[in-house]
């Protein structure tokens, strides 16, 4: 199985190495689409939200999510492979943290966009006369 563009970026030690090793003819919009596909699962969004607040052990994440342990493991694996999160072992626990602080900004932007969309739909609904 070949690596995704996001995985390839993070596997390189420098940007120069990545530019040399990867087909950079991939348009930026495709790279962005792949990024959004990576976070495009409700459980992964929730995991990232929790990790934006603070680092969490796996069992702490499980306490906040309504998914099976195996599903949580799969979702963490996707986020780990894309290098959006990193894991470290502390004593007998595996602790996850955000590896790219800008993920928080992305999630906040999503919240803001949703709020603005809801407000504009509400404003439009108020201008429409009820059907008789």
C-alpha positions as CSV (number, residue, x, y, z in Angstrom):
1,X,0.0,0.0,0.0
2,X,1.5,3.4,-1.0
3,X,1.6,6.3,1.4
4,X,-0.7,9.2,1.1
5,X,0.6,12.7,0.3
6,X,0.2,13.8,3.9
7,X,2.1,10.7,5.1
8,X,4.9,11.3,2.6
9,X,5.3,14.9,3.8
10,X,5.9,13.9,7.4
11,X,8.1,10.9,6.6
12,X,10.8,13.3,5.2
13,X,13.2,15.0,7.6
14,X,13.3,18.3,5.6
15,X,11.1,20.0,3.1
16,X,13.9,19.9,0.6
17,X,14.0,16.1,0.9
18,X,10.2,15.9,0.4
19,X,10.4,18.1,-2.6
20,X,13.1,15.9,-4.1
21,X,11.3,12.6,-3.3
22,X,7.7,13.4,-4.0
23,X,5.8,14.2,-7.1
24,X,5.1,17.9,-6.4
25,X,2.9,18.2,-9.4
26,X,0.0,17.3,-7.1
27,X,-2.1,20.5,-6.9
28,X,-2.5,22.1,-3.6
29,X,-6.2,21.6,-3.7
30,X,-5.7,17.9,-3.9
31,X,-3.3,18.0,-0.9
32,X,-5.9,19.9,1.0
33,X,-8.6,17.5,0.0
34,X,-6.5,14.6,1.4
35,X,-6.0,16.6,4.6
36,X,-9.7,17.0,5.0
37,X,-10.3,13.3,4.2
38,X,-7.9,12.5,7.0
39,X,-9.9,14.4,9.6
40,X,-13.2,13.7,7.9
41,X,-14.6,11.2,10.5
42,X,-16.6,12.3,13.5
43,X,-14.5,10.3,15.9
44,X,-11.3,11.7,14.5
45,X,-12.7,15.3,14.8
46,X,-13.7,14.6,18.5
47,X,-10.2,13.0,19.2
48,X,-8.5,16.1,17.8
49,X,-10.8,18.4,19.8
50,X,-10.0,16.6,23.0
51,X,-6.3,16.6,22.2
52,X,-6.4,20.3,21.5
53,X,-7.3,20.9,25.1
54,X,-4.6,18.7,26.6
55,X,-2.7,15.4,26.1
56,X,-4.8,12.3,26.8
57,X,-4.1,8.7,27.6
58,X,-6.0,6.2,25.4
59,X,-8.3,5.2,28.2
60,X,-9.2,8.9,28.8
61,X,-10.1,9.3,25.1
62,X,-12.2,6.1,25.3
63,X,-14.1,7.6,28.2
64,X,-15.2,10.6,26.0
65,X,-16.1,8.7,22.9
66,X,-19.0,6.4,22.1
67,X,-17.0,4.0,20.0
68,X,-15.4,0.6,20.6
69,X,-11.8,0.3,21.7
70,X,-10.9,-1.3,18.3
71,X,-12.5,1.6,16.5
72,X,-10.7,4.1,18.7
73,X,-7.5,2.3,17.9
74,X,-8.2,2.5,14.2
75,X,-9.0,6.2,14.3
76,X,-5.8,6.9,16.3
77,X,-3.8,4.9,13.8
78,X,-5.1,7.1,10.9
79,X,-4.2,10.3,12.8
80,X,-0.8,8.9,13.8
81,X,0.0,7.8,10.2
82,X,-0.8,11.2,9.0
83,X,1.3,12.7,11.7
84,X,-1.5,14.9,13.1
85,X,-1.0,13.2,16.5
86,X,2.0,11.6,18.2
87,X,2.1,9.0,20.9
88,X,4.5,8.5,23.8
89,X,4.6,5.9,26.4
90,X,4.5,7.0,30.1
91,X,4.9,4.2,32.5
92,X,2.1,1.7,31.3
93,X,0.0,4.3,29.4
94,X,0.1,5.5,25.8
95,X,-0.4,9.3,25.8
96,X,-1.5,11.1,22.6
97,X,-0.9,14.7,21.8
98,X,-1.4,17.0,18.8
99,X,1.7,17.3,16.7
100,X,0.6,20.3,14.6
101,X,-0.7,23.1,16.8
102,X,-2.5,24.7,13.8
103,X,-5.0,21.8,14.0
104,X,-6.7,23.8,16.8
105,X,-7.1,26.8,14.5
106,X,-8.6,24.5,11.8
107,X,-11.2,23.1,14.2
108,X,-12.0,26.6,15.5
109,X,-12.4,27.8,11.9
110,X,-14.8,25.0,11.2
111,X,-16.8,26.0,14.2
112,X,-16.9,29.6,13.1
113,X,-17.9,28.6,9.6
114,X,-20.8,26.4,10.9
115,X,-22.0,29.2,13.2
116,X,-22.0,31.8,10.3
117,X,-23.8,29.3,8.0
118,X,-26.5,28.7,10.7
119,X,-26.9,32.4,11.3
120,X,-27.3,33.2,7.6
121,X,-29.9,30.4,7.2
122,X,-31.8,31.7,10.2
123,X,-31.7,35.2,8.8
124,X,-32.9,34.0,5.4
125,X,-35.7,32.0,7.1
126,X,-36.9,35.1,8.8
127,X,-37.3,36.9,5.5
128,X,-39.4,34.2,3.9
129,X,-43.2,34.6,4.4
130,X,-44.9,31.5,5.7
131,X,-47.0,29.6,3.2
132,X,-50.7,30.1,3.5
